[in-house]
Amino acid sequence: MKTKFLLPIIAATLIMSGCSSVELSDSSSNSNIESNNDSSDAQTKENAQGEASDGDSDKKEAESSEPGEALSDDELSKFTDLFNTSEYNAFLEDGFNSPEEIDWEKVIKLGAGISSEDCSEEEINDYLKATDRSSLTEYEKLRVIKKSDLADFIKRHTGKDLMPGNDDIDWEYIEKNDSFYRAIWDSDVRHNGYECISGEKAGDKYTLRLKVSQEKSVNIETTSYYGSDADRIVKFTKSGDDLVFESNEIQWDDYCVPEQTFDVELPQYDSPVHFVTYYEDKEQAEMVMVKDGKYISRFVPIFTAENNSVVKTKTIDAVGFFDIDADGNNDIAIIGDSDHGKRLFIELATPDEDEAFTYFADFGEREIKEMGGDLTISGAKKALLNNDKNDKYESYKEAYAQVAKIYKCAYDNPSFDLSRVAFDLIYVDGDDIPELVVGLPGYWVSLYTFKDGHTSCLMNQWGYGAMGNAGYLYAKKGNVIYNGNADYAGALYYNTYMSIHDDGKLATDYWTLDYNFNDIDGNGVPSEEELASSDDYETKTEYHSEIDANMSEAEIKKAIAKDDSLKFEDIAGDKDYDTIMAQLGK
């Protein structure tokens, strides 16, 4: 490696970065970061730099020695206008390091300038049939993108054939028309606007810096200047009238808090993630986690004080990563300070949900001391873990005892009666390892299974008992979970049949929709007139399969009838904490 070539690159990187990583060390008082991983930030940085080849170094040196020509104010203005068109605006929403990483679902969410609202009556009917709908509402418009137009759009803006599969974007593909369709609601038409504030060009290659503009945003009340609203540095080649994109780098580290901004390796990710903290809102600390420049999750630690006031966390003292629910994924412990003192916040890793992490519980100094710990990361581990381990559990009993413990910690406090939390062991699928139920009967229920040394959360505090949701039932060792859910006071009723699939996840197999009213206008929504005329109406039922789109109605009915023949019991729990721990041998 030619060190003299690499040093300017490292120096330039440090200058451009708003914050640098801090050293990960369990014993370091400066970093205030702990992880159950053996790797350190120093190792991470070494891996990130790698062994640059002579050719790579020569190329980088040549590139850095030839600065581009600064763009004129007129050019910047033209790019501002261009990046606020429907064709280009959405390229700035998510970061990407290469064309292969572009999220085409987001790029075309509002049509990208290649969609049309000129759909024939036949096309509208095709869409309604494909989506099991009877009509469009007055608040949505059907748009169509021809598949060939999308392929051409992607090729023009990447220079590559990166056409996604028909099922890889959230538009309905209708084969007979070889086109994608989507009903776009009026409320969907909202996005950030941008202003191009600087840029340079070298031949036909451009590098621009754009900032979020409140003035140019559409249907967005407020914008910021950091985090997901930070500046973008976008690189592309101009090819005729088209921009061929190379990358879009969101400047996550701008305005960050250096001592609480760092890289960390977590077992659920194949490369380090980047944790960034902001104090730009003087009353509320904020954090984001990104990976390879792309958003993973956001954290805004707040809590409810004993007087029921909402308290904001102003500063962050420490951040730690360890597995509290025995699933093999590291969760996050955040210790922050506020006008009401210090607080520990726990964010659970939820890789199968929209957010990669979700709030689980928070603890004050008194609670954490009663649990045998203190408001440090090591003290949090002592309070929350039966043992400080991040490897596999020897049995389901050991793993389930850990899960039960964290629920005890979360709900055993003066503001909540732990006896209201119910536990149980039930047998959902056909094996001899039971599933663990944790719930607040009448409100929510969680369900865990155990395989290969770790738990897996099948149901994460699924709510019921309100808004028409009757709750969840299971057939012992039948691998069927049923849910009934009413809408419009029972005018619509959904019956959902789920099972644990081969990948270990709980997923829907079949569902039906009962129309218990006379749907005169065919829009699927009951009006007062329709309800008044439905006294003698005979229920109409739609049948759907999520495992085989080609199943006939008769085949779906037969499969559902087989499930219905099983004996079902409530998934709610009927044991207190001490009883379930005794059952687990603890």
C-alpha positions in Angstrom: 0.0 0.0 0.0 1.3 3.5 -0.8 0.8 5.3 2.5 1.6 8.7 1.1 -1.4 8.4 -1.2 -3.8 7.1 1.5 -3.1 9.9 4.1 -4.6 12.8 2.1 -7.7 10.7 1.6 -8.1 10.0 5.3 -7.4 13.7 6.1 -10.0 14.8 3.5 -12.5 12.4 5.0 -12.0 13.8 8.5 -12.3 17.3 7.3 -15.6 16.6 5.4 -17.1 14.7 8.3 -19.1 16.7 10.8 -18.3 14.2 13.5 -15.9 11.4 13.9 -16.3 8.0 15.5 -15.3 7.4 19.1 -13.5 4.4 20.5 -15.7 1.6 21.6 -14.4 0.3 24.9 -16.3 -1.1 27.9 -13.8 0.5 30.2 -13.6 3.9 28.5 -15.2 6.7 30.4 -15.0 9.0 27.4 -17.0 6.9 24.9 -19.9 6.1 27.2 -20.7 3.3 24.7 -20.9 -0.4 25.4 -21.6 -3.4 23.2 -21.6 -7.1 23.7 -19.5 -7.4 20.5 -15.7 -8.0 20.7 -14.9 -5.6 17.9 -13.8 -2.0 18.6 -14.2 1.2 16.6 -10.5 1.1 15.9 -11.0 -2.3 14.2 -14.0 -0.9 12.4 -12.1 2.0 11.0 -9.2 -0.3 10.0 -11.7 -2.6 8.1 -13.3 0.3 6.5 -10.0 1.7 5.1 -8.7 -1.7 4.0 -5.7 -2.2 1.8 -5.9 0.3 -1.0 -4.3 -0.9 -4.2 -1.7 1.2 -6.0 -4.1 1.7 -8.8 -6.9 2.8 -6.5 -4.6 5.3 -4.7 -3.3 6.7 -8.0 -6.8 7.2 -9.3 -8.0 8.9 -6.1 -4.9 11.1 -6.1 -5.5 12.1 -9.7 -9.2 12.8 -9.0 -8.4 14.9 -5.9 -5.7 16.9 -7.8 -8.2 18.0 -10.5 -10.9 20.1 -8.8 -14.0 20.7 -10.8 -15.3 24.0 -12.1 -17.7 25.7 -9.7 -21.2 26.1 -10.9 -22.6 29.6 -11.6 -25.6 31.0 -9.8 -27.7 30.4 -12.9 -26.6 26.8 -13.1 -27.5 26.3 -9.4 -30.9 27.8 -10.0 -31.6 25.5 -12.9 -30.7 22.5 -10.9 -32.9 23.7 -8.0 -35.8 23.8 -10.5 -34.9 20.4 -11.9 -34.7 18.6 -8.5 -38.1 19.9 -7.6 -39.8 18.3 -10.6 -41.6 15.0 -10.2 -39.0 13.3 -12.3 -36.0 14.0 -10.1 -37.3 15.1 -6.6 -37.7 11.6 -5.2 -34.1 10.6 -6.1 -33.1 12.7 -3.1 -35.4 11.1 -0.5 -33.1 8.1 0.4 -29.4 7.8 0.3 -27.7 5.4 -2.1 -24.0 4.6 -2.8 -24.6 3.2 -6.3 -27.5 2.9 -8.7 -28.0 -0.7 -7.6 -29.1 0.7 -4.1 -31.8 3.0 -5.4 -35.2 2.3 -4.0 -37.4 2.5 -7.1 -40.6 2.2 -5.0 -39.8 5.6 -3.5 -38.5 7.2 -6.7 -41.8 6.5 -8.5 -44.2 6.8 -5.6 -45.8 9.9 -7.1 -45.3 8.9 -10.7 -41.8 10.3 -11.4 -43.1 12.2 -14.4 -43.8 9.0 -16.4 -47.2 8.2 -15.0 -50.5 9.1 -16.4 -54.0 9.6 -15.0 -55.5 8.9 -18.4 -56.8 5.4 -17.5 -59.6 3.9 -19.6 -62.7 2.5 -17.9 -61.4 -0.9 -18.8 -58.1 -0.2 -17.0 -59.9 1.1 -13.9 -62.0 -2.1 -13.8 -58.9 -4.2 -14.2 -57.3 -2.4 -11.3 -60.4 -2.7 -9.1 -60.6 -6.5 -9.8 -56.9 -7.0 -9.1 -57.1 -5.2 -5.8 -60.5 -6.6 -4.7 -62.1 -3.2 -4.7 -65.4 -2.1 -5.9 -64.7 1.6 -6.7 -62.3 4.5 -6.1 -63.0 7.2 -3.6 -63.3 10.9 -4.6 -59.9 11.4 -2.7 -57.8 9.2 -4.9 -56.7 9.1 -8.6 -55.6 6.1 -10.5 -52.2 6.4 -12.2 -50.6 4.1 -14.6 -46.9 3.5 -15.7 -46.2 1.4 -18.7 -43.6 -1.2 -17.9 -41.6 -0.2 -20.9 -41.6 3.4 -19.8 -40.4 2.4 -16.3 -37.6 0.3 -17.8 -36.6 3.2 -20.1 -36.7 5.7 -17.1 -34.4 3.5 -15.0 -32.0 2.9 -17.9 -31.8 6.7 -18.7 -31.1 7.6 -15.1 -28.7 4.8 -14.2 -27.2 3.7 -17.5 -28.0 0.1 -16.4 -30.8 -2.4 -16.7 -32.0 -2.5 -13.1 -35.7 -3.1 -13.7 -37.3 -4.4 -10.5 -39.6 -7.5 -10.6 -43.3 -7.0 -11.0 -43.9 -7.7 -7.3 -41.0 -5.6 -6.0 -42.7 -2.3 -6.1 -46.0 -1.3 -4.5 -47.8 -0.7 -7.7 -50.3 -3.3 -9.0 -48.9 -5.0 -12.1 -51.6 -6.0 -14.6 -50.2 -8.4 -17.1 -52.8 -7.9 -19.9 -51.8 -4.2 -20.0 -48.2 -4.8 -19.2 -48.5 -1.8 -16.9 -48.3 -0.8 -13.2 -51.2 0.9 -11.5 -51.6 2.8 -8.2 -54.3 4.7 -6.6 -52.7 7.9 -5.2 -54.6 9.7 -2.5 -54.6 13.5 -2.3 -52.8 13.2 1.1 -50.0 11.2 -0.6 -48.9 14.3 -2.6 -46.3 15.7 -0.2 -42.6 15.8 -0.3 -39.6 17.9 0.7 -38.4 20.6 -1.7 -34.7 21.3 -2.3 -32.4 24.2 -3.1 -29.1 23.6 -4.8 -26.6 25.7 -2.8 -23.3 24.7 -4.4 -21.8 22.4 -7.0 -19.0 21.7 -9.4 -18.5 20.0 -12.7 -15.7 18.3 -14.5 -16.7 17.7 -18.0 -20.1 16.0 -17.9 -19.7 14.8 -14.3 -21.4 16.9 -11.6 -21.4 17.0 -7.8 -24.1 19.1 -6.1 -25.0 20.0 -2.6 -28.7 20.5 -2.0 -30.5 21.6 1.2 -34.1 21.0 2.2 -36.2 24.1 1.4 -39.4 24.8 3.4 -40.5 27.2 0.7 -40.2 24.6 -2.1 -41.7 21.7 -0.1 -45.2 20.4 -1.0 -47.8 19.9 1.8 -45.1 19.7 4.5 -45.6 22.1 7.3 -42.1 22.2 8.8 -38.7 21.0 7.7 -35.4 20.8 9.5 -31.7 21.0 8.5 -30.2 17.9 10.2 -31.0 14.1 10.5 -33.2 12.9 7.6 -33.5 16.6 6.5 -29.8 17.1 6.3 -28.1 18.3 3.1 -27.6 15.9 0.2 -24.5 15.6 -1.9 -25.5 14.0 -5.2 -23.2 12.9 -7.9 -24.3 12.2 -11.5 -23.2 12.4 -15.1 -25.2 14.5 -17.5 -26.2 12.6 -20.7 -28.0 14.9 -23.0 -31.1 16.1 -21.1 -30.9 13.2 -18.6 -29.1 12.9 -15.3 -27.4 9.5 -14.8 -27.0 9.0 -11.0 -24.0 7.7 -9.2 -24.9 8.4 -5.5 -26.9 10.5 -3.1 -25.1 11.0 0.3 -27.3 12.3 3.1 -25.0 14.3 5.5 -26.2 12.6 8.6 -23.2 13.8 10.7 -23.9 17.5 10.1 -24.7 19.2 13.5 -24.2 16.0 15.4 -22.8 15.6 18.9 -19.3 14.2 18.4 -19.0 12.3 21.7 -22.3 10.4 21.1 -21.8 9.7 17.4 -20.0 6.5 16.5 -19.9 3.3 14.6 -20.8 0.0 16.2 -21.1 -3.6 15.1 -24.4 -5.4 15.9 -25.0 -9.1 15.4 -28.1 -8.5 13.3 -26.2 -6.5 10.7 -23.5 -7.7 8.3 -21.5 -4.4 8.7 -21.2 -1.6 11.2 -24.1 0.7 11.8 -23.7 4.4 12.5 -25.3 6.0 15.5 -25.8 9.8 15.4 -26.9 12.1 18.2 -28.3 15.7 17.8 -28.9 18.5 20.4 -30.2 21.0 17.8 -33.6 21.1 19.6 -32.4 22.5 22.9 -35.2 20.8 24.8 -35.1 17.4 23.1 -32.1 15.1 22.2 -32.6 13.1 19.0 -30.8 10.2 17.6 -30.8 8.2 14.3 -29.2 5.0 13.3 -28.0 4.5 9.7 -26.2 1.9 7.8 -24.2 2.5 4.7 -25.7 6.0 4.6 -29.3 4.7 4.7 -31.8 5.3 7.5 -32.5 2.4 9.9 -34.3 4.0 12.9 -34.9 7.2 14.9 -35.0 7.7 18.7 -36.6 10.6 20.5 -36.4 9.6 24.3 -39.3 11.1 26.2 -41.2 9.7 29.3 -44.2 10.4 31.5 -43.4 11.8 34.9 -45.4 10.9 38.0 -47.5 14.0 37.6 -48.4 12.7 34.1 -46.4 15.5 32.4 -44.4 14.5 29.3 -40.7 15.0 29.9 -38.1 15.5 27.2 -34.6 14.2 27.4 -32.1 17.0 26.8 -28.7 15.2 26.7 -27.4 11.7 26.3 -25.0 10.3 28.9 -24.4 6.8 27.5 -25.6 4.3 24.9 -25.2 0.5 25.1 -26.1 -2.5 23.0 -27.0 -5.9 24.4 -29.7 -8.5 23.9 -32.5 -8.3 26.5 -35.2 -10.6 24.9 -33.0 -13.6 24.0 -33.6 -13.3 20.2 -29.9 -12.9 19.3 -30.4 -9.3 18.2 -28.8 -6.5 20.2 -31.3 -4.0 21.7 -30.4 -0.5 22.7 -30.1 1.1 26.1 -30.0 4.9 26.2 -29.3 6.8 29.3 -30.3 10.5 29.1 -30.7 13.5 31.4 -33.7 15.8 31.7 -35.2 18.4 34.0 -36.6 15.4 36.0 -33.2 13.7 36.3 -31.6 10.8 34.5 -33.5 8.0 32.8 -32.8 4.7 31.1 -34.7 3.9 27.9 -34.8 0.5 26.2 -35.4 0.1 22.5 -36.1 -3.4 21.3 -34.7 -4.7 18.0 -37.7 -5.4 15.8 -36.1 -6.4 12.4 -39.4 -7.6 10.9 -41.3 -4.4 11.5 -41.3 -1.0 9.8 -38.9 0.4 12.3 -35.8 -1.6 13.1 -36.2 -0.6 16.8 -39.2 0.2 18.9 -39.7 1.6 22.3 -40.1 -1.0 25.1 -39.7 0.6 28.5 -38.0 3.4 30.5 -36.7 3.5 34.1 -35.8 6.2 36.6 -33.1 6.0 39.2 -35.4 4.6 41.9 -36.8 1.8 39.7 -33.4 0.7 38.4 -32.0 0.5 42.0 -35.0 -1.6 43.1 -34.1 -3.9 40.2 -30.5 -4.2 41.5 -28.8 -1.9 39.1 -28.0 1.7 38.5 -28.1 4.3 35.7 -25.0 3.1 33.9 -24.8 0.6 31.0 -23.3 -2.0 33.2 -25.9 -1.3 35.9 -28.7 -1.6 33.3 -27.3 -5.0 32.2 -27.2 -6.1 35.9 -30.8 -5.1 36.4 -32.3 -6.5 33.1 -30.4 -9.6 32.4 -30.5 -13.0 34.1 -26.9 -13.4 32.9 -24.7 -11.2 30.7 -24.6 -13.4 27.6 -25.1 -12.8 23.9 -24.7 -16.4 22.7 -27.3 -19.1 22.4 -29.5 -20.2 25.2 -29.4 -23.9 26.2 -33.2 -24.3 26.5 -36.4 -22.6 25.9 -36.9 -22.4 29.7 -33.8 -20.3 30.1 -34.7 -18.0 27.2 -38.3 -17.6 28.2 -37.3 -16.8 31.7 -35.2 -13.9 30.3 -38.2 -12.6 28.3 -40.5 -12.9 31.4 -37.9 -10.9 33.4 -37.9 -7.9 31.1 -41.7 -7.7 31.2 -41.5 -7.9 35.0 -39.0 -5.1 35.0 -41.1 -3.0 32.6 -44.4 -3.3 34.5 -43.4 -3.9 38.2 -43.6 -0.2 39.2 -45.8 2.1 41.4 -47.8 3.3 38.4 -48.7 -0.2 37.2 -49.9 -3.5 38.9 -47.6 -6.3 37.7 -50.4 -8.8 38.5 -52.3 -7.5 35.5 -49.6 -8.9 33.2 -50.4 -12.5 32.3 -48.1 -15.3 31.1 -48.7 -18.8 29.7 -47.0 -21.6 27.8 -49.1 -22.9 24.8 -48.4 -25.2 21.9 -49.2 -23.5 18.6 -47.3 -25.6 16.0 -46.7 -29.3 16.1 -43.4 -29.6 17.9 -42.8 -30.3 21.6 -41.4 -26.8 22.4 -44.1 -24.5 23.8 -44.6 -20.9 22.8 -44.6 -18.2 25.5 -47.5 -15.8 25.9 -47.1 -12.4 27.5 -50.0 -10.0 27.6 -52.2 -7.5 29.2 -55.6 -9.3 28.9 -58.1 -7.2 27.0 -55.4 -4.8 25.6 -52.5 -6.5 23.9 -50.7 -9.8 23.6 -47.1 -10.9 22.6 -46.2 -14.4 21.5 -42.6 -15.9 21.4 -41.3 -19.1 20.0 -37.9 -20.8 20.5 -35.6 -22.3 17.9 -31.8 -22.8 17.5 -30.9 -21.3 20.9 -32.9 -18.0 20.5 -36.4 -16.7 20.9 -38.4 -15.2 18.0 -41.2 -12.8 18.6 -44.2 -13.8 16.5 -46.6 -11.2 17.9 -45.2 -8.0 19.4 -47.8 -6.4 21.7 -50.7 -6.9 19.2 -53.6 -4.9 20.4 -57.2 -6.1 20.7 -60.3 -5.5 22.7 -61.0 -2.1 21.0 -61.9 -0.9 17.6 -63.7 -4.1 16.8 -60.7 -6.5 17.3 -62.0 -9.5 19.2 -58.6 -11.0 20.0 -56.5 -14.0 18.9 -57.2 -17.7 19.1 -55.0 -20.7 18.5 -55.6 -24.4 17.8 -53.3 -26.5 20.0 -50.6 -28.1 17.9 -52.7 -27.3 14.8 -50.4 -24.4 13.7 -53.4 -22.1 13.1 -54.0 -18.7 14.7 -57.3 -16.9 14.1 -58.3 -13.3 14.5 -61.8 -11.7 14.0 -62.0 -8.0 13.5 -65.1 -5.8 12.9 -65.2 -2.5 11.2 -68.1 0.0 11.0 -69.8 -1.6 14.0 -69.7 -5.0 12.3 -70.9 -3.9 8.9 -67.6 -5.3 7.7 -66.0 -8.3 9.4 -62.6 -9.7 8.7 -61.6 -13.3 9.5 -57.9 -14.0 9.3 -56.1 -17.3 9.5 -52.4 -17.4 10.2 -49.7 -20.0 10.8 -46.0 -20.2 11.6 -44.2 -20.7 8.2 -41.0 -22.5 7.4 -39.0 -19.3 8.0 -40.2 -19.2 11.6 -42.4 -16.1 11.0 -46.2 -15.8 11.7 -47.9 -14.9 8.4 -51.4 -14.8 7.0 -52.6 -17.8 4.9 -56.2 -17.0 4.2 -58.7 -14.2 5.0 -62.3 -13.5 4.4 -64.3 -10.3 4.4 -68.0 -10.4 5.3 -70.2 -7.6 3.9 -73.1 -7.4 6.4 -74.8 -4.5 4.7 -76.3 -3.7 1.3 -73.5 -2.0 -0.6 -75.7 -0.1 -3.0 -73.0 2.1 -4.5 -70.4 -0.6 -4.5 -67.6 1.4 -2.8 -67.2 -1.1 0.1 -68.0 1.6 2.8 -71.4 1.6 4.5 -73.4 4.8 4.4 -76.4 5.6 6.7 -78.7 4.9 3.8 -77.1 1.6 3.1 -77.2 0.5 6.7 -80.9 1.5 7.0 -81.7 -0.7 4.0 -79.8 -3.8 5.3 -82.2 -5.3 7.8 -82.9 -8.3 5.5 -79.6 -8.3 3.7 -77.9 -11.6 3.3 -74.1 -11.5 4.1 -71.8 -11.6 1.2 -68.3 -13.0 1.7 -65.1 -12.5 -0.2 -62.4 -15.2 0.0 -58.7 -14.5 -0.3 -55.5 -16.6 -0.2 -52.1 -15.1 0.6 -50.1 -18.3 0.0 -51.4 -19.0 -3.6 -53.0 -16.3 -5.7 -54.3 -19.0 -8.1 -56.4 -20.8 -5.5 -60.1 -20.9 -6.4 -62.8 -19.8 -4.1 -63.8 -23.4 -3.6 -60.3 -24.4 -2.6 -60.0 -21.5 -0.1 -63.3 -22.4 1.4 -62.1 -26.0 1.8 -58.9 -24.9 3.5 -60.7 -22.5 5.9 -63.3 -25.2 6.7 -60.4 -27.5 7.7 -59.1 -24.8 10.0 -62.5 -24.0 11.5 -63.0 -27.7 12.4 -60.2 -27.3 15.0 -60.7 -26.5 18.6 -59.6 -22.9 19.4 -58.5 -21.3 22.7 -57.7 -17.7 23.6 -54.1 -16.4 23.4 -54.2 -14.2 26.5 -52.3 -15.8 29.4 -53.7 -16.7 32.8 -50.6 -17.1 35.0 -48.8 -14.5 37.0 -45.0 -13.9 37.0 -44.1 -16.1 39.9 -46.2 -19.0 38.5 -44.7 -18.8 35.0 -41.1 -18.6 36.5 -41.8 -21.7 38.6 -43.1 -23.5 35.5 -39.9 -22.5 33.8 -37.9 -23.9 36.7 -36.6 -20.6 37.9 
